Amino acid sequence: MDTTESKEEIFNRAKGQHETLDRRLQMLLRKPFLTAEEELEVRELKKKKLYYKDIMEKNR
């Protein structure tokens, strides 16, 4: 039994994570005012999105 993920599986998993993070980010950015915690979350979400985008680029 082969448990190694294919490039396509890795790409699709990263894409799903990226899209989930993007939806949360967009929800936060629609707010007229962000708390300090939300501003921190926005920065973290952007970093995580870049991480998953890098994975997607490496596995095209």
PDBQT receptor file of N, H, CA, C and O in Angstrom, charges set to zero:
ATOM      1  N   MET A   1       0.850  -1.187   0.000  1.00  0.00    +0.000 N 
ATOM      2  CA  MET A   1       0.000   0.000   0.000  1.00  0.00    +0.000 C 
ATOM      3  C   MET A   1       0.887   1.239   0.000  1.00  0.00    +0.000 C 
ATOM      4  O   MET A   1       1.733   1.410   0.877  1.00  0.00    +0.000 OA
ATOM      5  N   ASP A   2       0.684   2.093  -0.987  1.00  0.00    +0.000 N 
ATOM      6  H   ASP A   2      -0.003   1.953  -1.700  1.00  0.00    +0.000 HD
ATOM      7  CA  ASP A   2       1.499   3.306  -1.150  1.00  0.00    +0.000 C 
ATOM      8  C   ASP A   2       0.804   4.475  -0.460  1.00  0.00    +0.000 C 
ATOM      9  O   ASP A   2      -0.306   4.850  -0.837  1.00  0.00    +0.000 OA
ATOM     10  N   THR A   3       1.457   5.052   0.552  1.00  0.00    +0.000 N 
ATOM     11  H   THR A   3       2.359   4.748   0.859  1.00  0.00    +0.000 HD
ATOM     12  CA  THR A   3       0.864   6.166   1.284  1.00  0.00    +0.000 C 
ATOM     13  C   THR A   3       1.420   7.508   0.828  1.00  0.00    +0.000 C 
ATOM     14  O   THR A   3       1.040   8.549   1.365  1.00  0.00    +0.000 OA
ATOM     15  N   THR A   4       2.315   7.498  -0.158  1.00  0.00    +0.000 N 
ATOM     16  H   THR A   4       2.624   6.653  -0.595  1.00  0.00    +0.000 HD
ATOM     17  CA  THR A   4       2.895   8.732  -0.670  1.00  0.00    +0.000 C 
ATOM     18  C   THR A   4       1.864   9.460  -1.518  1.00  0.00    +0.000 C 
ATOM     19  O   THR A   4       1.233   8.868  -2.395  1.00  0.00    +0.000 OA
ATOM     20  N   GLU A   5       1.699  10.758  -1.245  1.00  0.00    +0.000 N 
ATOM     21  H   GLU A   5       2.211  11.238  -0.533  1.00  0.00    +0.000 HD
ATOM     22  CA  GLU A   5       0.761  11.546  -2.028  1.00  0.00    +0.000 C 
ATOM     23  C   GLU A   5       1.371  11.928  -3.371  1.00  0.00    +0.000 C 
ATOM     24  O   GLU A   5       2.568  12.199  -3.471  1.00  0.00    +0.000 OA
ATOM     25  N   SER A   6       0.532  11.943  -4.396  1.00  0.00    +0.000 N 
ATOM     26  H   SER A   6      -0.439  11.723  -4.315  1.00  0.00    +0.000 HD
ATOM     27  CA  SER A   6       0.998  12.394  -5.700  1.00  0.00    +0.000 C 
ATOM     28  C   SER A   6       1.066  13.916  -5.695  1.00  0.00    +0.000 C 
ATOM     29  O   SER A   6       0.510  14.576  -4.817  1.00  0.00    +0.000 OA
ATOM     30  N   LYS A   7       1.755  14.455  -6.688  1.00  0.00    +0.000 N 
ATOM     31  H   LYS A   7       2.207  13.919  -7.401  1.00  0.00    +0.000 HD
ATOM     32  CA  LYS A   7       1.841  15.919  -6.811  1.00  0.00    +0.000 C 
ATOM     33  C   LYS A   7       0.451  16.526  -6.934  1.00  0.00    +0.000 C 
ATOM     34  O   LYS A   7       0.176  17.593  -6.386  1.00  0.00    +0.000 OA
ATOM     35  N   GLU A   8      -0.414  15.840  -7.654  1.00  0.00    +0.000 N 
ATOM     36  H   GLU A   8      -0.191  14.973  -8.099  1.00  0.00    +0.000 HD
ATOM     37  CA  GLU A   8      -1.776  16.355  -7.834  1.00  0.00    +0.000 C 
ATOM     38  C   GLU A   8      -2.526  16.385  -6.501  1.00  0.00    +0.000 C 
ATOM     39  O   GLU A   8      -3.247  17.344  -6.224  1.00  0.00    +0.000 OA
ATOM     40  N   GLU A   9      -2.368  15.361  -5.683  1.00  0.00    +0.000 N 
ATOM     41  H   GLU A   9      -1.783  14.582  -5.909  1.00  0.00    +0.000 HD
ATOM     42  CA  GLU A   9      -3.030  15.327  -4.379  1.00  0.00    +0.000 C 
ATOM     43  C   GLU A   9      -2.492  16.429  -3.463  1.00  0.00    +0.000 C 
ATOM     44  O   GLU A   9      -3.256  17.090  -2.760  1.00  0.00    +0.000 OA
ATOM     45  N   ILE A  10      -1.188  16.614  -3.479  1.00  0.00    +0.000 N 
ATOM     46  H   ILE A  10      -0.568  16.077  -4.050  1.00  0.00    +0.000 HD
ATOM     47  CA  ILE A  10      -0.575  17.677  -2.671  1.00  0.00    +0.000 C 
ATOM     48  C   ILE A  10      -1.083  19.032  -3.140  1.00  0.00    +0.000 C 
ATOM     49  O   ILE A  10      -1.445  19.885  -2.329  1.00  0.00    +0.000 OA
ATOM     50  N   PHE A  11      -1.106  19.224  -4.465  1.00  0.00    +0.000 N 
ATOM     51  H   PHE A  11      -0.811  18.531  -5.123  1.00  0.00    +0.000 HD
ATOM     52  CA  PHE A  11      -1.594  20.483  -5.036  1.00  0.00    +0.000 C 
ATOM     53  C   PHE A  11      -3.036  20.743  -4.611  1.00  0.00    +0.000 C 
ATOM     54  O   PHE A  11      -3.373  21.841  -4.168  1.00  0.00    +0.000 OA
ATOM     55  N   ASN A  12      -3.891  19.717  -4.749  1.00  0.00    +0.000 N 
ATOM     56  H   ASN A  12      -3.618  18.825  -5.108  1.00  0.00    +0.000 HD
ATOM     57  CA  ASN A  12      -5.308  19.896  -4.428  1.00  0.00    +0.000 C 
ATOM     58  C   ASN A  12      -5.532  20.175  -2.948  1.00  0.00    +0.000 C 
ATOM     59  O   ASN A  12      -6.392  20.983  -2.596  1.00  0.00    +0.000 OA
ATOM     60  N   ARG A  13      -4.774  19.523  -2.084  1.00  0.00    +0.000 N 
ATOM     61  H   ARG A  13      -4.075  18.867  -2.371  1.00  0.00    +0.000 HD
ATOM     62  CA  ARG A  13      -4.894  19.764  -0.644  1.00  0.00    +0.000 C 
ATOM     63  C   ARG A  13      -4.460  21.195  -0.305  1.00  0.00    +0.000 C 
ATOM     64  O   ARG A  13      -5.118  21.887   0.472  1.00  0.00    +0.000 OA
ATOM     65  N   ALA A  14      -3.344  21.625  -0.898  1.00  0.00    +0.000 N 
ATOM     66  H   ALA A  14      -2.809  21.063  -1.529  1.00  0.00    +0.000 HD
ATOM     67  CA  ALA A  14      -2.845  22.985  -0.665  1.00  0.00    +0.000 C 
ATOM     68  C   ALA A  14      -3.837  24.016  -1.201  1.00  0.00    +0.000 C 
ATOM     69  O   ALA A  14      -4.063  25.050  -0.574  1.00  0.00    +0.000 OA
ATOM     70  N   LYS A  15      -4.424  23.731  -2.360  1.00  0.00    +0.000 N 
ATOM     71  H   LYS A  15      -4.240  22.891  -2.870  1.00  0.00    +0.000 HD
ATOM     72  CA  LYS A  15      -5.403  24.647  -2.951  1.00  0.00    +0.000 C 
ATOM     73  C   LYS A  15      -6.619  24.793  -2.044  1.00  0.00    +0.000 C 
ATOM     74  O   LYS A  15      -7.129  25.897  -1.854  1.00  0.00    +0.000 OA
ATOM     75  N   GLY A  16      -7.080  23.682  -1.487  1.00  0.00    +0.000 N 
ATOM     76  H   GLY A  16      -6.665  22.785  -1.641  1.00  0.00    +0.000 HD
ATOM     77  CA  GLY A  16      -8.219  23.722  -0.572  1.00  0.00    +0.000 C 
ATOM     78  C   GLY A  16      -7.915  24.547   0.669  1.00  0.00    +0.000 C 
ATOM     79  O   GLY A  16      -8.745  25.342   1.110  1.00  0.00    +0.000 OA
ATOM     80  N   GLN A  17      -6.730  24.358   1.231  1.00  0.00    +0.000 N 
ATOM     81  H   GLN A  17      -6.056  23.712   0.873  1.00  0.00    +0.000 HD
ATOM     82  CA  GLN A  17      -6.328  25.127   2.405  1.00  0.00    +0.000 C 
ATOM     83  C   GLN A  17      -6.234  26.618   2.060  1.00  0.00    +0.000 C 
ATOM     84  O   GLN A  17      -6.685  27.475   2.820  1.00  0.00    +0.000 OA
ATOM     85  N   HIS A  18      -5.643  26.906   0.905  1.00  0.00    +0.000 N 
ATOM     86  H   HIS A  18      -5.277  26.210   0.287  1.00  0.00    +0.000 HD
ATOM     87  CA  HIS A  18      -5.491  28.288   0.450  1.00  0.00    +0.000 C 
ATOM     88  C   HIS A  18      -6.861  28.957   0.314  1.00  0.00    +0.000 C 
ATOM     89  O   HIS A  18      -7.045  30.096   0.743  1.00  0.00    +0.000 OA
ATOM     90  N   GLU A  19      -7.811  28.250  -0.277  1.00  0.00    +0.000 N 
ATOM     91  H   GLU A  19      -7.661  27.324  -0.625  1.00  0.00    +0.000 HD
ATOM     92  CA  GLU A  19      -9.151  28.807  -0.476  1.00  0.00    +0.000 C 
ATOM     93  C   GLU A  19      -9.868  29.028   0.851  1.00  0.00    +0.000 C 
ATOM     94  O   GLU A  19     -10.569  30.026   1.018  1.00  0.00    +0.000 OA
ATOM     95  N   THR A  20      -9.698  28.103   1.795  1.00  0.00    +0.000 N 
ATOM     96  H   THR A  20      -9.129  27.292   1.659  1.00  0.00    +0.000 HD
ATOM     97  CA  THR A  20     -10.308  28.253   3.119  1.00  0.00    +0.000 C 
ATOM     98  C   THR A  20      -9.755  29.485   3.825  1.00  0.00    +0.000 C 
ATOM     99  O   THR A  20     -10.505  30.280   4.393  1.00  0.00    +0.000 OA
ATOM    100  N   LEU A  21      -8.431  29.631   3.782  1.00  0.00    +0.000 N 
ATOM    101  H   LEU A  21      -7.822  28.985   3.321  1.00  0.00    +0.000 HD
ATOM    102  CA  LEU A  21      -7.794  30.795   4.403  1.00  0.00    +0.000 C 
ATOM    103  C   LEU A  21      -8.249  32.087   3.729  1.00  0.00    +0.000 C 
ATOM    104  O   LEU A  21      -8.466  33.098   4.397  1.00  0.00    +0.000 OA
ATOM    105  N   ASP A  22      -8.392  32.051   2.413  1.00  0.00    +0.000 N 
ATOM    106  H   ASP A  22      -8.215  31.230   1.870  1.00  0.00    +0.000 HD
ATOM    107  CA  ASP A  22      -8.804  33.239   1.674  1.00  0.00    +0.000 C 
ATOM    108  C   ASP A  22     -10.223  33.659   2.054  1.00  0.00    +0.000 C 
ATOM    109  O   ASP A  22     -10.502  34.851   2.189  1.00  0.00    +0.000 OA
ATOM    110  N   ARG A  23     -11.114  32.693   2.224  1.00  0.00    +0.000 N 
ATOM    111  H   ARG A  23     -10.888  31.725   2.113  1.00  0.00    +0.000 HD
ATOM    112  CA  ARG A  23     -12.485  33.032   2.617  1.00  0.00    +0.000 C 
ATOM    113  C   ARG A  23     -12.492  33.723   3.983  1.00  0.00    +0.000 C 
ATOM    114  O   ARG A  23     -13.183  34.725   4.168  1.00  0.00    +0.000 OA
ATOM    115  N   ARG A  24     -11.734  33.195   4.930  1.00  0.00    +0.000 N 
ATOM    116  H   ARG A  24     -11.173  32.381   4.780  1.00  0.00    +0.000 HD
ATOM    117  CA  ARG A  24     -11.667  33.816   6.260  1.00  0.00    +0.000 C 
ATOM    118  C   ARG A  24     -11.062  35.214   6.163  1.00  0.00    +0.000 C 
ATOM    119  O   ARG A  24     -11.546  36.153   6.795  1.00  0.00    +0.000 OA
ATOM    120  N   LEU A  25     -10.006  35.343   5.372  1.00  0.00    +0.000 N 
ATOM    121  H   LEU A  25      -9.612  34.580   4.859  1.00  0.00    +0.000 HD
ATOM    122  CA  LEU A  25      -9.351  36.640   5.203  1.00  0.00    +0.000 C 
ATOM    123  C   LEU A  25     -10.327  37.657   4.609  1.00  0.00    +0.000 C 
ATOM    124  O   LEU A  25     -10.418  38.787   5.089  1.00  0.00    +0.000 OA
ATOM    125  N   GLN A  26     -11.046  37.261   3.578  1.00  0.00    +0.000 N 
ATOM    126  H   GLN A  26     -10.972  36.343   3.188  1.00  0.00    +0.000 HD
ATOM    127  CA  GLN A  26     -12.003  38.177   2.942  1.00  0.00    +0.000 C 
ATOM    128  C   GLN A  26     -13.105  38.586   3.917  1.00  0.00    +0.000 C 
ATOM    129  O   GLN A  26     -13.553  39.733   3.908  1.00  0.00    +0.000 OA
ATOM    130  N   MET A  27     -13.539  37.644   4.756  1.00  0.00    +0.000 N 
ATOM    131  H   MET A  27     -13.174  36.713   4.763  1.00  0.00    +0.000 HD
ATOM    132  CA  MET A  27     -14.560  37.955   5.745  1.00  0.00    +0.000 C 
ATOM    133  C   MET A  27     -14.046  39.023   6.719  1.00  0.00    +0.000 C 
ATOM    134  O   MET A  27     -14.772  39.958   7.057  1.00  0.00    +0.000 OA
ATOM    135  N   LEU A  28     -12.823  38.885   7.158  1.00  0.00    +0.000 N 
ATOM    136  H   LEU A  28     -12.233  38.125   6.884  1.00  0.00    +0.000 HD
ATOM    137  CA  LEU A  28     -12.244  39.863   8.078  1.00  0.00    +0.000 C 
ATOM    138  C   LEU A  28     -12.061  41.222   7.408  1.00  0.00    +0.000 C 
ATOM    139  O   LEU A  28     -12.336  42.259   8.011  1.00  0.00    +0.000 OA
ATOM    140  N   LEU A  29     -11.595  41.213   6.158  1.00  0.00    +0.000 N 
ATOM    141  H   LEU A  29     -11.372  40.370   5.668  1.00  0.00    +0.000 HD
ATOM    142  CA  LEU A  29     -11.313  42.470   5.467  1.00  0.00    +0.000 C 
ATOM    143  C   LEU A  29     -12.573  43.257   5.115  1.00  0.00    +0.000 C 
ATOM    144  O   LEU A  29     -12.493  44.453   4.834  1.00  0.00    +0.000 OA
ATOM    145  N   ARG A  30     -13.727  42.605   5.126  1.00  0.00    +0.000 N 
ATOM    146  H   ARG A  30     -13.792  41.634   5.354  1.00  0.00    +0.000 HD
ATOM    147  CA  ARG A  30     -14.992  43.305   4.867  1.00  0.00    +0.000 C 
ATOM    148  C   ARG A  30     -15.458  44.109   6.078  1.00  0.00    +0.000 C 
ATOM    149  O   ARG A  30     -16.311  44.988   5.959  1.00  0.00    +0.000 OA
ATOM    150  N   LYS A  31     -14.898  43.803   7.230  1.00  0.00    +0.000 N 
ATOM    151  H   LYS A  31     -14.205  43.089   7.326  1.00  0.00    +0.000 HD
ATOM    152  CA  LYS A  31     -15.311  44.514   8.447  1.00  0.00    +0.000 C 
ATOM    153  C   LYS A  31     -14.783  45.953   8.417  1.00  0.00    +0.000 C 
ATOM    154  O   LYS A  31     -13.667  46.195   7.958  1.00  0.00    +0.000 OA
ATOM    155  N   PRO A  32     -15.576  46.895   8.901  1.00  0.00    +0.000 N 
ATOM    156  CA  PRO A  32     -15.112  48.288   8.897  1.00  0.00    +0.000 C 
ATOM    157  C   PRO A  32     -14.003  48.547   9.917  1.00  0.00    +0.000 C 
ATOM    158  O   PRO A  32     -13.223  49.487   9.763  1.00  0.00    +0.000 OA
ATOM    159  N   PHE A  33     -13.933  47.715  10.954  1.00  0.00    +0.000 N 
ATOM    160  H   PHE A  33     -14.567  46.951  11.079  1.00  0.00    +0.000 HD
ATOM    161  CA  PHE A  33     -12.928  47.905  11.989  1.00  0.00    +0.000 C 
ATOM    162  C   PHE A  33     -12.454  46.544  12.464  1.00  0.00    +0.000 C 
ATOM    163  O   PHE A  33     -13.260  45.637  12.672  1.00  0.00    +0.000 OA
ATOM    164  N   LEU A  34     -11.138  46.401  12.638  1.00  0.00    +0.000 N 
ATOM    165  H   LEU A  34     -10.483  47.138  12.469  1.00  0.00    +0.000 HD
ATOM    166  CA  LEU A  34     -10.577  45.148  13.140  1.00  0.00    +0.000 C 
ATOM    167  C   LEU A  34      -9.977  45.372  14.519  1.00  0.00    +0.000 C 
ATOM    168  O   LEU A  34      -9.332  46.388  14.779  1.00  0.00    +0.000 OA
ATOM    169  N   THR A  35     -10.199  44.409  15.391  1.00  0.00    +0.000 N 
ATOM    170  H   THR A  35     -10.723  43.583  15.180  1.00  0.00    +0.000 HD
ATOM    171  CA  THR A  35      -9.552  44.449  16.695  1.00  0.00    +0.000 C 
ATOM    172  C   THR A  35      -8.073  44.110  16.504  1.00  0.00    +0.000 C 
ATOM    173  O   THR A  35      -7.663  43.682  15.425  1.00  0.00    +0.000 OA
ATOM    174  N   ALA A  36      -7.295  44.297  17.532  1.00  0.00    +0.000 N 
ATOM    175  H   ALA A  36      -7.628  44.644  18.409  1.00  0.00    +0.000 HD
ATOM    176  CA  ALA A  36      -5.866  43.963  17.457  1.00  0.00    +0.000 C 
ATOM    177  C   ALA A  36      -5.688  42.477  17.163  1.00  0.00    +0.000 C 
ATOM    178  O   ALA A  36      -4.800  42.091  16.402  1.00  0.00    +0.000 OA
ATOM    179  N   GLU A  37      -6.532  41.646  17.767  1.00  0.00    +0.000 N 
ATOM    180  H   GLU A  37      -7.253  41.959  18.385  1.00  0.00    +0.000 HD
ATOM    181  CA  GLU A  37      -6.455  40.200  17.525  1.00  0.00    +0.000 C 
ATOM    182  C   GLU A  37      -6.787  39.868  16.067  1.00  0.00    +0.000 C 
ATOM    183  O   GLU A  37      -6.156  39.002  15.461  1.00  0.00    +0.000 OA
ATOM    184  N   GLU A  38      -7.772  40.559  15.520  1.00  0.00    +0.000 N 
ATOM    185  H   GLU A  38      -8.284  41.263  16.012  1.00  0.00    +0.000 HD
ATOM    186  CA  GLU A  38      -8.147  40.319  14.123  1.00  0.00    +0.000 C 
ATOM    187  C   GLU A  38      -7.054  40.791  13.173  1.00  0.00    +0.000 C 
ATOM    188  O   GLU A  38      -6.799  40.149  12.154  1.00  0.00    +0.000 OA
ATOM    189  N   GLU A  39      -6.405  41.907  13.495  1.00  0.00    +0.000 N 
ATOM    190  H   GLU A  39      -6.612  42.430  14.323  1.00  0.00    +0.000 HD
ATOM    191  CA  GLU A  39      -5.297  42.381  12.667  1.00  0.00    +0.000 C 
ATOM    192  C   GLU A  39      -4.161  41.364  12.663  1.00  0.00    +0.000 C 
ATOM    193  O   GLU A  39      -3.545  41.115  11.626  1.00  0.00    +0.000 OA
ATOM    194  N   LEU A  40      -3.890  40.779  13.826  1.00  0.00    +0.000 N 
ATOM    195  H   LEU A  40      -4.391  40.981  14.668  1.00  0.00    +0.000 HD
ATOM    196  CA  LEU A  40      -2.876  39.731  13.911  1.00  0.00    +0.000 C 
ATOM    197  C   LEU A  40      -3.292  38.514  13.085  1.00  0.00    +0.000 C 
ATOM    198  O   LEU A  40      -2.475  37.917  12.385  1.00  0.00    +0.000 OA
ATOM    199  N   GLU A  41      -4.569  38.158  13.177  1.00  0.00    +0.000 N 
ATOM    200  H   GLU A  41      -5.233  38.643  13.746  1.00  0.00    +0.000 HD
ATOM    201  CA  GLU A  41      -5.061  37.022  12.399  1.00  0.00    +0.000 C 
ATOM    202  C   GLU A  41      -4.925  37.283  10.903  1.00  0.00    +0.000 C 
ATOM    203  O   GLU A  41      -4.572  36.375  10.151  1.00  0.00    +0.000 OA
ATOM    204  N   VAL A  42      -5.201  38.510  10.460  1.00  0.00    +0.000 N 
ATOM    205  H   VAL A  42      -5.488  39.247  11.071  1.00  0.00    +0.000 HD
ATOM    206  CA  VAL A  42      -5.060  38.861   9.045  1.00  0.00    +0.000 C 
ATOM    207  C   VAL A  42      -3.618  38.633   8.596  1.00  0.00    +0.000 C 
ATOM    208  O   VAL A  42      -3.379  38.043   7.542  1.00  0.00    +0.000 OA
ATOM    209  N   ARG A  43      -2.656  39.101   9.397  1.00  0.00    +0.000 N 
ATOM    210  H   ARG A  43      -2.851  39.580  10.253  1.00  0.00    +0.000 HD
ATOM    211  CA  ARG A  43      -1.244  38.903   9.039  1.00  0.00    +0.000 C 
ATOM    212  C   ARG A  43      -0.885  37.421   8.974  1.00  0.00    +0.000 C 
ATOM    213  O   ARG A  43      -0.179  36.987   8.063  1.00  0.00    +0.000 OA
ATOM    214  N   GLU A  44      -1.372  36.650   9.939  1.00  0.00    +0.000 N 
ATOM    215  H   GLU A  44      -1.945  37.003  10.679  1.00  0.00    +0.000 HD
ATOM    216  CA  GLU A  44      -1.090  35.212   9.947  1.00  0.00    +0.000 C 
ATOM    217  C   GLU A  44      -1.741  34.508   8.764  1.00  0.00    +0.000 C 
ATOM    218  O   GLU A  44      -1.135  33.629   8.152  1.00  0.00    +0.000 OA
ATOM    219  N   LEU A  45      -2.968  34.892   8.442  1.00  0.00    +0.000 N 
ATOM    220  H   LEU A  45      -3.460  35.607   8.940  1.00  0.00    +0.000 HD
ATOM    221  CA  LEU A  45      -3.657  34.287   7.301  1.00  0.00    +0.000 C 
ATOM    222  C   LEU A  45      -2.906  34.560   6.003  1.00  0.00    +0.000 C 
ATOM    223  O   LEU A  45      -2.781  33.674   5.158  1.00  0.00    +0.000 OA
ATOM    224  N   LYS A  46      -2.408  35.785   5.844  1.00  0.00    +0.000 N 
ATOM    225  H   LYS A  46      -2.510  36.505   6.531  1.00  0.00    +0.000 HD
ATOM    226  CA  LYS A  46      -1.661  36.131   4.629  1.00  0.00    +0.000 C 
ATOM    227  C   LYS A  46      -0.393  35.302   4.518  1.00  0.00    +0.000 C 
ATOM    228  O   LYS A  46      -0.048  34.848   3.427  1.00  0.00    +0.000 OA
ATOM    229  N   LYS A  47       0.300  35.098   5.618  1.00  0.00    +0.000 N 
ATOM    230  H   LYS A  47       0.020  35.467   6.504  1.00  0.00    +0.000 HD
ATOM    231  CA  LYS A  47       1.522  34.279   5.603  1.00  0.00    +0.000 C 
ATOM    232  C   LYS A  47       1.198  32.830   5.261  1.00  0.00    +0.000 C 
ATOM    233  O   LYS A  47       1.901  32.199   4.473  1.00  0.00    +0.000 OA
ATOM    234  N   LYS A  48       0.129  32.308   5.859  1.00  0.00    +0.000 N 
ATOM    235  H   LYS A  48      -0.443  32.821   6.499  1.00  0.00    +0.000 HD
ATOM    236  CA  LYS A  48      -0.261  30.919   5.584  1.00  0.00    +0.000 C 
ATOM    237  C   LYS A  48      -0.691  30.751   4.131  1.00  0.00    +0.000 C 
ATOM    238  O   LYS A  48      -0.375  29.746   3.494  1.00  0.00    +0.000 OA
ATOM    239  N   LYS A  49      -1.418  31.749   3.607  1.00  0.00    +0.000 N 
ATOM    240  H   LYS A  49      -1.675  32.565   4.124  1.00  0.00    +0.000 HD
ATOM    241  CA  LYS A  49      -1.823  31.676   2.204  1.00  0.00    +0.000 C 
ATOM    242  C   LYS A  49      -0.601  31.612   1.295  1.00  0.00    +0.000 C 
ATOM    243  O   LYS A  49      -0.579  30.834   0.341  1.00  0.00    +0.000 OA
ATOM    244  N   LEU A  50       0.413  32.422   1.582  1.00  0.00    +0.000 N 
ATOM    245  H   LEU A  50       0.395  33.054   2.357  1.00  0.00    +0.000 HD
ATOM    246  CA  LEU A  50       1.638  32.385   0.778  1.00  0.00    +0.000 C 
ATOM    247  C   LEU A  50       2.317  31.032   0.866  1.00  0.00    +0.000 C 
ATOM    248  O   LEU A  50       2.828  30.525  -0.133  1.00  0.00    +0.000 OA
ATOM    249  N   TYR A  51       2.327  30.442   2.054  1.00  0.00    +0.000 N 
ATOM    250  H   TYR A  51       1.912  30.853   2.866  1.00  0.00    +0.000 HD
ATOM    251  CA  TYR A  51       2.921  29.118   2.243  1.00  0.00    +0.000 C 
ATOM    252  C   TYR A  51       2.223  28.096   1.339  1.00  0.00    +0.000 C 
ATOM    253  O   TYR A  51       2.883  27.329   0.638  1.00  0.00    +0.000 OA
ATOM    254  N   TYR A  52       0.887  28.089   1.359  1.00  0.00    +0.000 N 
ATOM    255  H   TYR A  52       0.350  28.712   1.928  1.00  0.00    +0.000 HD
ATOM    256  CA  TYR A  52       0.157  27.131   0.534  1.00  0.00    +0.000 C 
ATOM    257  C   TYR A  52       0.285  27.450  -0.957  1.00  0.00    +0.000 C 
ATOM    258  O   TYR A  52       0.290  26.539  -1.785  1.00  0.00    +0.000 OA
ATOM    259  N   LYS A  53       0.387  28.720  -1.300  1.00  0.00    +0.000 N 
ATOM    260  H   LYS A  53       0.383  29.460  -0.628  1.00  0.00    +0.000 HD
ATOM    261  CA  LYS A  53       0.597  29.081  -2.705  1.00  0.00    +0.000 C 
ATOM    262  C   LYS A  53       1.948  28.556  -3.185  1.00  0.00    +0.000 C 
ATOM    263  O   LYS A  53       2.065  28.068  -4.309  1.00  0.00    +0.000 OA
ATOM    264  N   ASP A  54       2.966  28.659  -2.331  1.00  0.00    +0.000 N 
ATOM    265  H   ASP A  54       2.871  29.056  -1.418  1.00  0.00    +0.000 HD
ATOM    266  CA  ASP A  54       4.290  28.115  -2.676  1.00  0.00    +0.000 C 
ATOM    267  C   ASP A  54       4.214  26.604  -2.909  1.00  0.00    +0.000 C 
ATOM    268  O   ASP A  54       4.819  26.086  -3.847  1.00  0.00    +0.000 OA
ATOM    269  N   ILE A  55       3.472  25.907  -2.059  1.00  0.00    +0.000 N 
ATOM    270  H   ILE A  55       2.980  26.328  -1.297  1.00  0.00    +0.000 HD
ATOM    271  CA  ILE A  55       3.311  24.454  -2.233  1.00  0.00    +0.000 C 
ATOM    272  C   ILE A  55       2.619  24.170  -3.557  1.00  0.00    +0.000 C 
ATOM    273  O   ILE A  55       3.005  23.253  -4.282  1.00  0.00    +0.000 OA
ATOM    274  N   MET A  56       1.599  24.956  -3.871  1.00  0.00    +0.000 N 
ATOM    275  H   MET A  56       1.286  25.701  -3.282  1.00  0.00    +0.000 HD
ATOM    276  CA  MET A  56       0.887  24.759  -5.134  1.00  0.00    +0.000 C 
ATOM    277  C   MET A  56       1.820  24.969  -6.322  1.00  0.00    +0.000 C 
ATOM    278  O   MET A  56       1.789  24.198  -7.281  1.00  0.00    +0.000 OA
ATOM    279  N   GLU A  57       2.649  26.009  -6.262  1.00  0.00    +0.000 N 
ATOM    280  H   GLU A  57       2.674  26.635  -5.483  1.00  0.00    +0.000 HD
ATOM    281  CA  GLU A  57       3.581  26.287  -7.361  1.00  0.00    +0.000 C 
ATOM    282  C   GLU A  57       4.613  25.165  -7.529  1.00  0.00    +0.000 C 
ATOM    283  O   GLU A  57       4.984  24.827  -8.653  1.00  0.00    +0.000 OA
ATOM    284  N   LYS A  58       5.064  24.604  -6.440  1.00  0.00    +0.000 N 
ATOM    285  H   LYS A  58       4.762  24.879  -5.527  1.00  0.00    +0.000 HD
ATOM    286  CA  LYS A  58       6.060  23.536  -6.495  1.00  0.00    +0.000 C 
ATOM    287  C   LYS A  58       5.482  22.220  -7.014  1.00  0.00    +0.000 C 
ATOM    288  O   LYS A  58       6.227  21.348  -7.463  1.00  0.00    +0.000 OA
ATOM    289  N   ASN A  59       4.175  22.075  -6.956  1.00  0.00    +0.000 N 
ATOM    290  H   ASN A  59       3.570  22.782  -6.591  1.00  0.00    +0.000 HD
ATOM    291  CA  ASN A  59       3.547  20.812  -7.319  1.00  0.00    +0.000 C 
ATOM    292  C   ASN A  59       2.643  20.925  -8.530  1.00  0.00    +0.000 C 
ATOM    293  O   ASN A  59       1.705  20.143  -8.679  1.00  0.00    +0.000 OA
ATOM    294  N   ARG A  60       2.912  21.880  -9.386  1.00  0.00    +0.000 N 
ATOM    295  H   ARG A  60       3.674  22.515  -9.265  1.00  0.00    +0.000 HD
ATOM    296  CA  ARG A  60       2.144  22.013 -10.632  1.00  0.00    +0.000 C 
ATOM    297  C   ARG A  60       2.543  20.960 -11.602  1.00  0.00    +0.000 C 
ATOM    298  O   ARG A  60       2.009  20.907 -12.709  1.00  0.00    +0.000 OA
TER     299      ARG A  60
